[in-house]
Amino acid sequence: MKFVVVVLAILLLVWLLLGSSRRRAKEAQREPPKSAAEGMVTCAHCGVHLPGSLAVQSRGLTYCSVAHRDAGPSASS
């Protein structure tokens, strides 16, 4: 009887170790999430670069803020 208990304990230990190693192997194979790259634009007034989603659009030009949109493009651009 003692022998059966020891064998069952060893089998349980092996089963747990194999399960955890398989779990770690699956996690290592998982690809990291892909992040979407966002295009950068330049402010027509001050020339600062910013993500396109944060830009303010007006008359085909991009600005970094409403104040720069109201001021208009700089004289050098």
C-alpha positions as CSV (number, residue, x, y, z in Angstrom):
1,M,0.0,0.0,0.0
2,K,2.8,2.4,0.9
3,F,4.4,1.7,-2.5
4,V,1.2,2.7,-4.4
5,V,1.0,6.0,-2.5
6,V,4.6,6.8,-3.3
7,V,4.2,5.9,-7.0
8,L,1.0,8.1,-7.2
9,A,2.8,11.0,-5.5
10,I,5.7,10.8,-8.0
11,L,3.2,10.6,-11.0
12,L,1.4,13.6,-9.6
13,L,4.6,15.6,-9.3
14,V,5.7,14.7,-12.9
15,W,2.3,15.7,-14.2
16,L,2.4,19.1,-12.5
17,L,6.0,19.8,-13.7
18,L,5.1,18.9,-17.3
19,G,2.0,21.0,-17.2
20,S,3.8,24.1,-16.0
21,S,6.6,23.6,-18.5
22,R,4.1,23.3,-21.3
23,R,2.3,26.5,-20.1
24,R,5.6,28.4,-20.1
25,A,6.4,27.2,-23.6
26,K,3.0,28.3,-24.9
27,E,3.5,31.8,-23.3
28,A,7.0,32.1,-24.9
29,Q,5.6,31.3,-28.4
30,R,2.8,33.9,-28.1
31,E,3.6,36.9,-30.3
32,P,3.6,40.3,-28.6
33,P,0.7,42.6,-29.5
34,K,1.3,44.7,-32.6
35,S,1.0,48.4,-32.1
36,A,-0.3,50.5,-35.0
37,A,2.2,53.1,-36.1
38,E,0.8,56.5,-36.5
39,G,2.0,59.1,-39.0
40,M,3.6,62.3,-37.9
41,V,2.7,65.8,-39.2
42,T,4.3,69.2,-39.0
43,C,2.6,72.3,-37.7
44,A,2.3,75.0,-40.5
45,H,2.8,77.7,-37.9
46,C,5.7,76.6,-35.6
47,G,7.1,73.5,-37.3
48,V,6.7,71.2,-34.4
49,H,6.1,67.5,-35.3
50,L,3.1,65.7,-33.7
51,P,1.0,62.6,-34.2
52,G,-1.7,63.1,-36.9
53,S,-4.5,62.2,-34.6
54,L,-3.6,65.3,-32.4
55,A,-3.3,67.7,-35.2
56,V,-5.9,70.5,-36.1
57,Q,-6.7,70.6,-39.8
58,S,-7.7,73.8,-41.6
59,R,-7.6,74.6,-45.4
60,G,-5.4,71.7,-46.2
61,L,-2.8,72.6,-43.5
62,T,-2.1,71.0,-40.2
63,Y,-1.5,72.8,-36.9
64,C,-0.5,71.8,-33.4
65,S,-3.2,73.8,-31.7
66,V,-6.3,75.9,-32.3
67,A,-4.3,79.1,-31.4
68,H,-1.8,78.3,-34.2
69,R,-4.6,77.5,-36.6
70,D,-6.1,81.0,-35.8
71,A,-2.7,82.6,-36.2
72,G,-2.3,81.0,-39.7
73,P,0.8,79.7,-41.3
74,S,4.2,81.2,-40.6
75,A,5.7,83.6,-43.1
76,S,8.6,81.2,-43.8
77,S,6.4,78.3,-44.9
